[in-house]
């Protein structure tokens, strides 16, 4: 098989890129967040996870963590 010149290789790549761009134009990416929003509405387990998460962010601890004992100086 004969070696292609640089110009020929670039032309082939440009054609392939045009095909890829054309095939991609019709498919728009959907925002992942819009795909999951509302999926857990009314779910008691998810509500509990959210509650525990809020508590953990507020206190820096999980609800069932043992108390922190301070060392005497």
C-alpha positions in Angstrom: 0.0 0.0 0.0 1.4 3.4 -1.0 2.1 6.0 1.6 -0.3 8.9 1.6 1.1 12.4 1.5 0.5 14.7 4.4 -2.1 16.6 2.3 -4.0 13.4 1.6 -4.0 12.3 5.2 -5.3 15.7 6.3 -8.0 15.5 3.6 -9.1 12.1 4.9 -9.2 13.4 8.5 -11.2 16.4 7.5 -13.8 14.2 5.7 -14.0 11.9 8.8 -14.4 14.9 11.1 -17.2 16.3 8.9 -19.0 13.0 9.2 -18.6 12.9 12.9 -19.8 16.5 13.3 -22.8 15.9 11.1 -23.8 12.8 13.0 -23.5 14.6 16.3 -25.5 17.7 15.4 -28.9 16.0 15.9 -28.1 14.6 19.3 -28.0 17.3 22.0 -26.7 16.3 25.4 -29.3 16.4 28.2 -28.3 18.0 31.4 -27.7 15.1 33.9 -29.3 17.1 36.7 -32.6 17.5 34.9 -32.7 13.7 34.4 -32.6 13.1 38.2 -34.6 16.1 39.6 -37.8 15.0 41.2 -37.0 11.2 41.1 -37.0 11.0 44.9 -39.9 13.3 45.6 -42.0 11.8 48.4 -39.5 9.0 49.1 -39.2 8.6 52.9 -35.8 7.0 52.7 -34.4 9.8 50.7 -35.9 12.3 53.1 -34.1 10.6 56.0 -30.8 10.7 54.1 -31.3 14.4 53.4 -32.1 15.0 57.1 -29.1 13.2 58.3 -26.9 15.0 55.8 -28.1 18.3 57.0 -27.5 17.4 60.6 -24.0 16.2 59.7 -23.2 19.4 57.9 -24.4 21.5 60.8 -22.6 19.5 63.5 -19.7 17.9 61.7 -20.8 14.5 63.1 -23.2 11.6 62.2 -26.2 11.2 64.5 -24.9 7.9 66.1 -21.3 9.0 66.6 -20.1 8.5 70.1 -19.5 11.7 72.1 -16.1 13.3 71.8 -14.2 13.2 75.0 -12.0 16.1 75.6 -8.5 15.4 77.1 -7.6 17.1 80.3 -4.7 19.5 80.0 
